[in-house]
Amino acid sequence: MDDKPASKRGVGYVFQDLALFPHLNVASNIAYGLKVQKKPLSEIEKRVDELLKLMKIEHLKNRYPRDLSGGERQRVALARALAISPRILLLDEPLNNLDPLTRRYLRAEIRQMQKQLKVTTIFVTHDVEEAEEIGDRVAVIIDGRLRQVGTHGEVFSNPMDDEVADLIGFQNVLICSSSKYIGGGLYEVDCKGTRIIVTCEGSTINRVAIPAREIYLYADKPVDSKVNIYKGTILEILSPYSSVVKVRVKVGENTLLVELPKDSFNSLGLTVGEEVFLELKLKSIRTYS
């Protein structure tokens, strides 16, 4: 579409920083693209009113961007992108600057809106949970190259290589030297001497991938769990002052990265060199050949 002017491409675009026009009120921001297309005034007013209602922001019609909350500005930016009835809607990390509660709420709103309008939408994000919740299909791009495309199950359950696994949150990828079927759909795999119980529909397991956020740390050995409990030694504590603390733990010949909320980290009082127990949740472990 390089040879077409932007006004004729049929692409609605929500910028990462939203880029609302500060000197225009909400209604004028939404109407901007229609005015560029030289639509009749009556058609513009009707379309703006439709989008104000769709986005539930009729009461904001005459306000300016400076007087809006982050979530309200987001709705205005979406309405402006949709005003031209685009064939494709491109959202460039649109929820990045919002608080977690507003992000979760708007994710659901965007998904509902997309289904209602049936407009093809490309949603760019670095948030795996966001991709999983919003997308029908997921595309993984690394260093500008499209590495894997598929449904949630295809991508998140079977990353094609270590780089994809790491990007989607499976930071711990362990090589398996052998696997043994033990019944009930369960296998025992040997990863450098660490034996891990996993589920697998096939029969060949060469690697297992474990999300850092799905490994649980304990100061004492848990008594109510029967599988995948290991003793380890803390090698390193990363970002101890952020909301999510990362801890590297040595387990046998393997090193595992664990992510835990700051409150949990503080309550455990962990220090480098300390012995801890890890639990690998069976349902969170992915296997691939």
Residue frames relative to the residue before (quaternion, step in Angstrom):
aa qw qx qy qz dx dy dz
M 1.0000 0.0000 0.0000 0.0000 0.00 0.00 0.00
D 0.3186 0.7976 -0.4742 0.1938 3.58 1.27 0.20
D 0.7076 0.4688 -0.2696 0.4549 3.58 1.07 -0.69
K 0.6194 0.5270 -0.3544 0.4615 3.61 1.27 0.08
P 0.4832 -0.6357 0.5011 0.3336 3.62 -1.00 0.70
A 0.6635 -0.5465 0.3353 0.3856 3.58 -1.11 0.69
S 0.6593 0.5408 -0.3144 0.4172 3.59 1.01 -0.80
K 0.7340 0.4075 -0.2292 0.4927 3.61 1.22 -0.34
R 0.5119 0.6846 -0.4010 0.3293 3.60 1.25 0.08
G 0.3610 -0.7587 0.4791 0.2539 3.59 1.16 -0.38
V 0.5330 0.6015 -0.4129 0.4286 3.57 1.14 0.68
G 0.2006 -0.7480 0.6215 0.1178 3.57 -0.84 1.02
Y 0.0922 -0.8317 0.5473 -0.0167 3.58 -0.76 1.04
V 0.1063 -0.7576 0.6417 0.0547 3.56 -0.86 1.02
F 0.3379 -0.7699 0.5128 0.1737 3.55 -0.49 1.24
Q 0.6335 -0.5378 0.3934 0.3933 3.56 -1.22 0.49
D 0.7565 0.3226 -0.1948 0.5346 3.60 0.99 -0.80
L 0.5400 -0.6680 0.3384 0.3843 3.56 1.39 0.37
A 0.0685 -0.8580 0.5064 0.0517 3.62 1.04 -0.81
L 0.1806 0.7694 -0.5835 0.1870 3.58 0.80 0.97
F 0.4814 -0.6524 0.4965 0.3099 3.57 -1.11 0.64
P 0.3695 -0.7809 0.4526 0.2208 3.63 -0.39 1.18
H 0.6923 0.4849 -0.2821 0.4539 3.61 1.12 -0.59
L 0.6680 0.4545 -0.3002 0.5070 3.59 1.30 -0.02
N 0.4452 -0.6727 0.5090 0.3004 3.57 -1.05 0.68
V 0.7586 -0.3969 0.2506 0.4518 3.58 -1.30 0.12
A 0.6758 0.4992 -0.3042 0.4488 3.58 0.81 -0.97
S 0.6824 0.4863 -0.2896 0.4626 3.59 0.95 -0.86
N 0.5969 0.5477 -0.3586 0.4638 3.58 1.09 -0.63
I 0.6804 0.4873 -0.2889 0.4650 3.57 0.88 -0.96
A 0.7025 0.4897 -0.2627 0.4446 3.58 1.01 -0.83
Y 0.4467 0.7500 -0.4330 0.2247 3.60 1.19 -0.43
G 0.7024 0.4780 -0.2831 0.4450 3.60 0.74 -1.02
L 0.6412 0.5261 -0.3176 0.4596 3.57 1.08 -0.75
K 0.6372 0.5155 -0.3245 0.4722 3.57 1.08 -0.71
V 0.6162 0.5357 -0.3407 0.4661 3.58 1.07 -0.76
Q 0.6948 0.4537 -0.2598 0.4938 3.58 1.09 -0.73
K 0.3991 -0.7587 0.4343 0.2765 3.56 1.39 0.06
K 0.2076 0.7799 -0.5520 0.2098 3.54 0.94 0.96
P 0.5968 -0.5623 0.4174 0.3916 3.65 -1.13 0.52
L 0.6195 -0.5872 0.3791 0.3574 3.56 -1.06 0.77
S 0.6506 0.5229 -0.3244 0.4450 3.60 0.93 -0.85
E 0.6482 0.5096 -0.3085 0.4743 3.59 1.05 -0.79
I 0.6310 0.5343 -0.3247 0.4594 3.57 1.04 -0.82
E 0.6799 0.4966 -0.2958 0.4512 3.57 0.82 -0.98
K 0.6468 0.5183 -0.3180 0.4602 3.58 1.00 -0.81
R 0.6726 0.4973 -0.2938 0.4625 3.59 0.92 -0.94
V 0.6354 0.5253 -0.3292 0.4604 3.60 0.97 -0.82
D 0.6597 0.5027 -0.3109 0.4641 3.59 0.91 -0.88
E 0.6197 0.5457 -0.3362 0.4529 3.61 1.03 -0.78
L 0.7152 0.4555 -0.2550 0.4647 3.57 0.89 -0.96
L 0.5874 0.5507 -0.3672 0.4655 3.57 1.09 -0.60
K 0.6711 0.4831 -0.2900 0.4818 3.56 1.02 -0.83
L 0.6378 0.5406 -0.3229 0.4436 3.58 0.96 -0.91
M 0.7506 0.3882 -0.1982 0.4966 3.58 0.94 -0.92
K 0.3928 -0.7471 0.4541 0.2852 3.59 1.35 0.00
I 0.5376 0.6057 -0.4094 0.4201 3.55 0.96 0.92
E 0.1905 0.8098 -0.5344 0.1498 3.61 1.09 0.62
H 0.6689 0.5251 -0.2979 0.4337 3.58 1.03 -0.81
L 0.6695 0.4947 -0.2961 0.4683 3.60 1.26 -0.23
K 0.3038 0.8289 -0.4465 0.1457 3.56 1.34 -0.09
N 0.8012 0.3056 -0.1427 0.4943 3.60 0.85 -0.92
R 0.5027 0.6485 -0.4336 0.3725 3.59 1.23 0.17
Y 0.3987 -0.6897 0.5509 0.2486 3.55 -1.33 0.35
P 0.6920 -0.5089 0.3059 0.4106 3.62 -1.12 0.56
R 0.6355 0.5549 -0.3440 0.4122 3.60 0.99 -0.74
D 0.7061 0.4580 -0.2517 0.4777 3.59 1.20 -0.50
L 0.6082 0.5719 -0.3391 0.4336 3.59 1.30 0.16
S 0.4841 -0.6189 0.5239 0.3288 3.56 -1.24 0.46
G 0.7015 -0.4571 0.3283 0.4372 3.58 -1.28 0.18
G 0.6763 0.4920 -0.2931 0.4633 3.56 0.92 -0.88
E 0.6404 0.5198 -0.3203 0.4659 3.59 1.06 -0.74
R 0.6390 0.5132 -0.3260 0.4712 3.58 0.98 -0.81
Q 0.6177 0.5529 -0.3361 0.4469 3.56 1.08 -0.78
R 0.6631 0.5081 -0.3015 0.4596 3.57 0.94 -0.86
V 0.6358 0.5203 -0.3248 0.4686 3.57 1.03 -0.78
A 0.6500 0.5171 -0.3163 0.4585 3.59 0.95 -0.88
L 0.6435 0.5108 -0.3162 0.4744 3.59 1.02 -0.79
A 0.6509 0.5148 -0.3141 0.4611 3.57 0.94 -0.89
R 0.6446 0.5191 -0.3260 0.4568 3.60 0.96 -0.82
A 0.6633 0.5043 -0.3045 0.4616 3.59 0.98 -0.85
L 0.7071 0.4659 -0.2564 0.4660 3.59 1.06 -0.76
A 0.4918 0.7106 -0.4153 0.2840 3.58 1.19 -0.47
I 0.7223 0.4496 -0.2512 0.4616 3.59 0.98 -0.81
S 0.3996 -0.7278 0.4566 0.3197 3.59 1.35 0.16
P 0.0285 0.8617 -0.5057 0.0305 3.58 0.74 1.06
R 0.4928 -0.6202 0.5164 0.3253 3.56 -1.26 0.46
I 0.7748 0.1273 -0.0592 0.6164 3.58 1.17 -0.64
L 0.1709 -0.7623 0.6170 0.0948 3.57 -1.04 0.85
L 0.1131 -0.7982 0.5911 0.0257 3.58 -0.71 1.12
L 0.0736 -0.7960 0.6008 -0.0062 3.57 -0.66 1.18
D 0.1655 -0.8196 0.5465 0.0472 3.56 -0.43 1.25
E 0.7755 -0.3244 0.1598 0.5175 3.59 -0.05 1.33
P 0.0801 0.8814 -0.4643 0.0344 3.59 0.90 0.91
L 0.7342 0.4310 -0.2381 0.4675 3.62 1.14 -0.49
N 0.3331 0.8097 -0.4464 0.1847 3.56 1.31 0.05
N 0.7826 0.3815 -0.1821 0.4570 3.58 0.86 -0.93
L 0.5587 0.6095 -0.3844 0.4105 3.57 1.25 0.32
D 0.5606 -0.5840 0.4541 0.3720 3.57 -1.22 0.45
P 0.6942 -0.5232 0.2984 0.3941 3.62 -1.14 0.59
L 0.6580 0.5167 -0.3222 0.4430 3.60 0.93 -0.85
T 0.6687 0.4853 -0.2948 0.4800 3.59 0.95 -0.90
R 0.6168 0.5524 -0.3439 0.4429 3.58 1.03 -0.77
R 0.6680 0.5001 -0.3067 0.4578 3.58 0.85 -0.94
Y 0.6601 0.5107 -0.3055 0.4584 3.56 0.96 -0.87
L 0.7074 0.4625 -0.2704 0.4610 3.59 0.87 -0.94
R 0.5501 0.5889 -0.3995 0.4370 3.60 1.14 -0.50
A 0.6759 0.4835 -0.2845 0.4778 3.54 0.90 -0.96
E 0.6417 0.5304 -0.3179 0.4538 3.58 1.01 -0.82
I 0.6614 0.5036 -0.3041 0.4653 3.58 0.92 -0.92
R 0.6460 0.5201 -0.3181 0.4593 3.57 0.96 -0.86
Q 0.6632 0.4986 -0.2992 0.4713 3.58 0.93 -0.90
M 0.6539 0.5195 -0.3029 0.4591 3.57 0.98 -0.90
Q 0.6521 0.5242 -0.3129 0.4495 3.56 0.95 -0.89
K 0.6533 0.5016 -0.3109 0.4743 3.58 0.99 -0.80
Q 0.6585 0.5234 -0.3040 0.4472 3.55 1.01 -0.85
L 0.7542 0.3953 -0.2083 0.4811 3.58 0.88 -0.95
K 0.2358 -0.8093 0.5017 0.1945 3.58 1.25 -0.47
V 0.3914 0.6855 -0.5129 0.3375 3.57 0.92 0.94
T 0.5009 -0.6453 0.4843 0.3135 3.58 -0.90 0.93
T 0.0467 -0.8305 0.5538 -0.0366 3.58 -0.66 1.12
I 0.1418 -0.7476 0.6440 0.0786 3.54 -1.01 0.92
F 0.0925 -0.8118 0.5764 -0.0147 3.55 -0.56 1.24
V 0.1847 -0.7959 0.5715 0.0758 3.59 -0.48 1.22
T 0.1692 0.7909 -0.5701 0.1440 3.60 -0.78 0.99
H 0.3242 -0.6976 0.5947 0.2335 3.54 -1.33 0.37
D 0.5827 0.5907 -0.3505 0.4344 3.56 1.34 -0.08
V 0.3844 -0.7535 0.4883 0.2145 3.58 -0.44 1.24
E 0.6387 0.5300 -0.3276 0.4514 3.60 0.95 -0.84
E 0.6326 0.5341 -0.3153 0.4638 3.56 1.06 -0.82
A 0.6587 0.5109 -0.3024 0.4622 3.57 0.93 -0.94
E 0.6759 0.5083 -0.2906 0.4475 3.55 0.95 -0.92
E 0.7019 0.4791 -0.2669 0.4545 3.57 1.01 -0.85
I 0.7638 0.4087 -0.2090 0.4538 3.60 0.91 -0.88
G 0.7570 0.4658 -0.2338 0.3943 3.57 0.80 -0.99
D 0.4066 -0.6459 0.5821 0.2804 3.54 -1.21 0.59
R 0.7682 0.0786 -0.0338 0.6345 3.54 1.15 -0.78
V 0.2617 -0.7694 0.5713 0.1147 3.54 -1.15 0.72
A 0.1045 -0.7679 0.6299 0.0525 3.55 -1.01 0.89
V 0.2059 -0.7762 0.5879 0.0977 3.57 -0.85 1.02
I 0.0615 -0.7967 0.6012 -0.0085 3.58 -0.72 1.14
I 0.0044 -0.7828 0.6211 -0.0376 3.57 -0.84 1.04
D 0.8426 -0.0242 -0.0272 0.5372 3.58 -0.79 1.07
G 0.7226 -0.4745 0.2422 0.4405 3.55 0.95 0.92
R 0.6535 0.4904 -0.3151 0.4829 3.60 1.27 0.08
L 0.4172 -0.6873 0.5387 0.2518 3.54 -0.99 0.91
R 0.1611 -0.8495 0.5003 0.0455 3.57 -0.38 1.27
Q 0.8057 -0.0688 0.0703 0.5841 3.58 1.02 -0.72
V 0.0501 -0.7781 0.6262 0.0005 3.56 -1.07 0.85
G 0.3508 0.7353 -0.5358 0.2217 3.57 -0.97 0.79
T 0.6773 -0.4208 0.3761 0.4719 3.53 -1.30 -0.25
H 0.7155 -0.4100 0.3220 0.4650 3.58 -1.30 0.12
G 0.6895 0.5032 -0.2851 0.4360 3.55 0.80 -1.07
E 0.6648 0.5190 -0.3073 0.4409 3.58 0.94 -0.88
V 0.7328 0.4252 -0.2388 0.4745 3.57 0.90 -0.92
F 0.7594 0.4088 -0.2283 0.4518 3.58 0.71 -1.05
S 0.7061 0.4331 -0.2744 0.4884 3.58 1.10 -0.54
N 0.8116 0.1601 -0.0656 0.5580 3.57 1.15 -0.49
P 0.0412 -0.8138 0.5797 -0.0013 3.62 0.46 1.15
M 0.5027 -0.7191 0.3949 0.2725 3.56 -0.84 1.00
D 0.8063 -0.0073 -0.0030 0.5914 3.63 1.15 -0.44
D 0.7435 -0.4291 0.2778 0.4312 3.56 -1.33 0.10
E 0.6450 0.5355 -0.3314 0.4329 3.60 0.97 -0.79
V 0.6553 0.4876 -0.3090 0.4871 3.57 0.95 -0.83
A 0.6313 0.5392 -0.3260 0.4522 3.57 0.96 -0.87
D 0.6706 0.4962 -0.3000 0.4627 3.58 0.93 -0.88
L 0.6660 0.5230 -0.3093 0.4327 3.58 0.91 -0.91
I 0.7418 0.4001 -0.2362 0.4836 3.60 0.92 -0.80
G 0.7128 -0.5096 0.2440 0.4157 3.57 1.21 0.36
F 0.5751 0.5430 -0.4047 0.4590 3.59 1.23 0.08
Q 0.0647 -0.8688 0.4906 0.0162 3.54 0.55 1.24
N 0.7211 0.3901 -0.2330 0.5230 3.58 1.18 -0.46
V 0.0561 0.7837 -0.6120 0.0904 3.56 -0.35 1.27
L 0.0748 -0.8208 0.5662 -0.0123 3.56 -0.53 1.21
I 0.4057 -0.7034 0.5375 0.2276 3.56 -1.06 0.87
C 0.2335 -0.7798 0.5698 0.1132 3.57 -0.88 0.98
S 0.2929 -0.7700 0.5424 0.1647 3.57 -0.80 0.99
S 0.7988 -0.0194 0.0199 0.6009 3.58 1.19 -0.48
S 0.1081 -0.7731 0.6195 0.0824 3.55 -1.28 0.37
K 0.1038 -0.7961 0.5958 0.0209 3.55 -1.10 0.75
Y 0.3845 -0.7183 0.5324 0.2296 3.57 -0.86 0.99
I 0.1154 -0.8246 0.5528 0.0342 3.58 -0.77 1.03
G 0.6625 -0.5265 0.2960 0.4431 3.59 1.30 0.21
G 0.8106 0.2917 -0.2055 0.4644 3.53 -1.28 0.42
G 0.6479 -0.5254 0.3158 0.4521 3.59 1.16 0.53
L 0.5890 0.5828 -0.3533 0.4343 3.57 1.30 0.19
Y 0.1332 -0.7601 0.6320 0.0717 3.53 -1.20 0.70
E 0.2509 -0.7074 0.6307 0.1971 3.53 -1.28 0.47
V 0.0953 -0.8023 0.5888 0.0240 3.57 -0.69 1.12
D 0.3131 -0.7338 0.5773 0.1738 3.54 -1.19 0.67
C 0.0165 -0.7903 0.6111 -0.0416 3.57 -0.58 1.22
K 0.7936 -0.2691 0.1167 0.5330 3.58 -0.04 1.34
G 0.7790 -0.3499 0.1749 0.4900 3.57 0.88 0.95
T 0.6266 0.4863 -0.3406 0.5048 3.59 1.26 -0.23
R 0.2023 -0.8015 0.5555 0.0904 3.56 -0.54 1.17
I 0.0644 -0.8136 0.5766 -0.0388 3.55 -0.68 1.19
I 0.3275 -0.7203 0.5802 0.1931 3.56 -1.00 0.90
V 0.0247 0.8037 -0.5910 0.0650 3.58 -0.80 1.04
T 0.3718 -0.6596 0.5865 0.2878 3.54 -1.35 0.17
C 0.0714 0.7947 -0.5968 0.0846 3.55 -1.05 0.74
E 0.3688 -0.7386 0.5220 0.2145 3.56 -0.92 0.92
G 0.6989 0.4348 -0.2702 0.4995 3.58 1.14 -0.55
S 0.5296 -0.6286 0.4599 0.3360 3.55 -1.19 -0.50
T 0.6995 0.4276 -0.2625 0.5089 3.59 1.26 -0.29
I 0.0227 0.7857 -0.6158 0.0549 3.57 -0.76 1.07
N 0.0753 -0.8188 0.5690 0.0103 3.56 -0.54 1.16
R 0.7992 0.0744 -0.0286 0.5958 3.56 1.19 -0.58
V 0.1535 -0.7378 0.6414 0.1442 3.53 -1.27 0.42
A 0.1795 -0.7748 0.6007 0.0812 3.55 -1.13 0.76
I 0.0740 -0.8100 0.5813 -0.0219 3.55 -0.83 1.06
P 0.3840 -0.7194 0.5226 0.2488 3.64 -0.67 1.02
A 0.5322 -0.6473 0.4442 0.3169 3.57 -0.95 0.88
R 0.6788 0.5033 -0.2962 0.4452 3.58 1.05 -0.73
E 0.6880 0.4718 -0.2777 0.4764 3.61 1.26 -0.25
I 0.5452 0.5426 -0.4267 0.4756 3.58 1.23 0.47
Y 0.2173 -0.8006 0.5502 0.0951 3.56 -0.76 1.05
L 0.2398 -0.7750 0.5741 0.1112 3.57 -0.98 0.93
Y 0.0380 -0.7798 0.6248 0.0055 3.55 -1.11 0.81
A 0.4707 -0.6461 0.5186 0.3035 3.54 -1.16 0.63
D 0.7714 0.1882 -0.0995 0.5997 3.58 1.12 -0.71
K 0.6173 -0.5655 0.3944 0.3791 3.55 -1.18 0.55
P 0.3990 -0.7190 0.5075 0.2575 3.63 -0.71 1.02
V 0.3580 -0.7738 0.4919 0.1762 3.55 -0.96 0.89
D 0.7029 0.4886 -0.2704 0.4406 3.60 1.18 -0.41
S 0.6424 0.4880 -0.3386 0.4844 3.61 1.23 0.15
K 0.2824 -0.8085 0.5011 0.1241 3.57 -0.92 0.88
V 0.7959 0.2366 -0.1342 0.5409 3.64 1.10 -0.51
N 0.8566 0.2033 -0.1496 0.4499 3.50 -1.38 0.48
I 0.4028 0.6451 -0.5253 0.3818 3.53 0.85 1.12
Y 0.0130 0.8206 -0.5676 0.0655 3.60 -0.74 1.05
K 0.3642 -0.6847 0.5820 0.2446 3.50 -1.24 0.60
G 0.0337 0.8121 -0.5806 0.0464 3.57 -0.96 0.85
T 0.3613 -0.7066 0.5656 0.2243 3.54 -1.36 0.13
I 0.4400 -0.7000 0.4970 0.2633 3.58 -0.87 0.96
L 0.2164 -0.7920 0.5629 0.0948 3.56 -0.75 1.11
E 0.8147 -0.0312 0.1033 0.5698 3.56 0.96 -0.88
I 0.1659 -0.7500 0.6322 0.1012 3.55 -1.16 0.71
L 0.1207 -0.8198 0.5595 0.0154 3.56 -0.58 1.22
S 0.8599 0.0542 -0.0742 0.5022 3.57 -1.19 0.72
P 0.0654 0.8520 -0.5175 0.0459 3.64 0.74 1.00
Y 0.7099 0.4563 -0.2639 0.4671 3.61 1.19 -0.35
S 0.5581 0.5869 -0.4047 0.4246 3.59 1.25 0.07
S 0.6837 -0.4997 0.3355 0.4128 3.58 -1.27 0.19
V 0.7517 0.2188 -0.1488 0.6041 3.59 1.24 -0.49
V 0.1921 -0.7969 0.5673 0.0789 3.57 -0.62 1.17
K 0.2306 -0.7702 0.5832 0.1161 3.56 -0.97 0.93
V 0.0731 -0.8016 0.5933 -0.0114 3.55 -0.88 1.03
R 0.2161 -0.7543 0.6046 0.1372 3.59 -0.88 0.94
V 0.0699 -0.8112 0.5801 -0.0231 3.54 -0.77 1.12
K 0.3261 -0.7301 0.5727 0.1806 3.56 -0.96 0.94
V 0.0190 0.7754 -0.6289 0.0532 3.57 -0.75 1.13
G 0.8012 -0.1180 0.0326 0.5858 3.57 -0.23 1.25
E 0.7896 -0.2409 0.2146 0.5219 3.57 -0.75 -1.08
N 0.6452 0.5217 -0.3122 0.4627 3.60 1.27 -0.01
T 0.2160 -0.7322 0.6268 0.1562 3.54 -1.28 0.51
L 0.1245 -0.8098 0.5728 0.0255 3.56 -0.73 1.12
L 0.3036 -0.7205 0.5949 0.1865 3.54 -1.12 0.77
V 0.0947 -0.7915 0.6037 0.0123 3.56 -0.85 1.04
E 0.1360 -0.7653 0.6236 0.0831 3.57 -1.01 0.83
L 0.0892 0.7971 -0.5934 0.0683 3.57 -0.86 0.93
P 0.6067 -0.5677 0.4037 0.3830 3.59 -1.11 0.61
K 0.6251 -0.5755 0.3753 0.3704 3.56 -1.10 0.69
D 0.6243 0.5477 -0.3441 0.4380 3.60 1.01 -0.78
S 0.6626 0.4919 -0.3040 0.4760 3.59 0.96 -0.86
F 0.6317 0.5339 -0.3282 0.4562 3.56 1.00 -0.83
N 0.6771 0.4964 -0.2923 0.4579 3.58 0.89 -0.93
S 0.6675 0.5078 -0.3124 0.4460 3.59 0.96 -0.82
L 0.6661 0.4908 -0.3036 0.4724 3.60 1.11 -0.62
G 0.2476 -0.8073 0.5011 0.1895 3.58 1.17 -0.52
L 0.1816 0.8413 -0.4903 0.1371 3.57 1.00 0.82
T 0.0607 -0.7774 0.6256 0.0243 3.55 -1.19 0.70
V 0.6074 -0.5529 0.4222 0.3837 3.57 -1.21 0.51
G 0.7670 0.3218 -0.2661 0.4872 3.58 -0.94 0.94
E 0.5608 0.6162 -0.3825 0.3992 3.57 1.24 -0.26
E 0.4027 -0.6837 0.5520 0.2562 3.56 -1.16 0.68
V 0.0102 -0.7880 0.6145 -0.0377 3.55 -1.00 0.95
F 0.3627 -0.6886 0.5688 0.2660 3.55 -1.34 0.07
L 0.1917 -0.7755 0.5954 0.0855 3.54 -1.06 0.85
E 0.1314 -0.7524 0.6383 0.0963 3.53 -1.19 0.65
L 0.1914 -0.7572 0.6176 0.0924 3.55 -0.84 1.07
K 0.3401 -0.7632 0.5136 0.1953 3.57 -0.44 1.20
L 0.5140 -0.6897 0.4217 0.2869 3.57 -0.67 1.14
K 0.7033 0.4860 -0.2800 0.4368 3.61 0.85 -0.97
S 0.6804 0.5064 -0.2918 0.4422 3.61 1.18 -0.42
I 0.5918 0.5813 -0.3674 0.4205 3.60 1.23 -0.26
R 0.1733 -0.7760 0.6005 0.0844 3.58 -0.87 0.99
T 0.1744 -0.7764 0.5980 0.0962 3.55 -1.07 0.74
Y 0.1051 0.7828 -0.6123 0.0340 3.57 -1.14 0.58
S 0.4995 -0.6861 0.4658 0.2506 3.48 -1.22 0.70
